[in-house]
């Protein structure tokens, strides 16, 4: 009977008016409340009501629409098809995202504030909702549309938290979608470009480094229209100093035209990543360096700026360094214990003995062959 009544809704809305339609919706919600065997019809009715409130386009109505849909725990509904469950969860995430943006615009953010403010509670719910979706299910060919909608919402969430590595991974998931990969001139190219942008913006760690090297080897990036992005990635996987003025000169004009690097914050983040890359390269080739010289290498204005970035890299475990401030010297190598020295010496001796044995066997073989020839 409930499902039959749901089929009357479009006709009642057209003939009886909006008031009658809303009255029937509320009646159906009351009738189906708490009944497990009617949980799916109730969810569909609630979705219609949520869309109505969202269409009112007021601050209060968006909150109401989100609350109505978020109260449905569709992932526990045994009578609902899996595809429909994912659609409901994505819709919940979309409304929460819109509501979070609305609250963020209304409330001035205070950096360093520990308590939740603005739309932070909604952003947390978006992340929780994202974990309810099985990503393997989205890989199926018939679910490509759901996959794209899901990852676009996850990208919005990651960008809010400046989680650039997550953004790069989500764009890579989008790029792996057959319909996107086949569109090499538009959506496929755009996805690849954003993968490059956000992987180089992400702080350096093992995961970021692995993904960066994988992207640098991807044949799709060798196309002529992606030469700038290929060169940019190659600069970051090569252990050579990359002066910031050279980056500005070679890539600045093109990058500043993009949606991403039009934002001053992302442009500044790119400058910081270039500096961090240069410090890692210097730490690889230098055991000690004067602070003033390092500052010059990094194109920074003051030694304090160098120390700040160096401290952050040391704290994150990216490099090991020790600053001798009175002497103005930075050490990039730890003091080795006697045990470490002996271990290295033992290893070197084993290699040397192995080479001696191999040479001796080669000489014996040559002598044996020569004696056979003479005989």
Helices and strands as residue ranges (DSSP letters): H 2-15, H 18-32, G 36-38, H 39-55, H 59-70, G 74-76, H 82-106, H 120-131, H 135-138, G 141-143, H 144-160, H 164-175, H 178-182, H 187-201, H 206-216, G 219-222, G 224-226, H 227-237, H 244-247, I 248-252, H 253-255, H 264-285, E 288-290, H 291-297, H 303-315, E 322-324, E 329-331, H 338-374
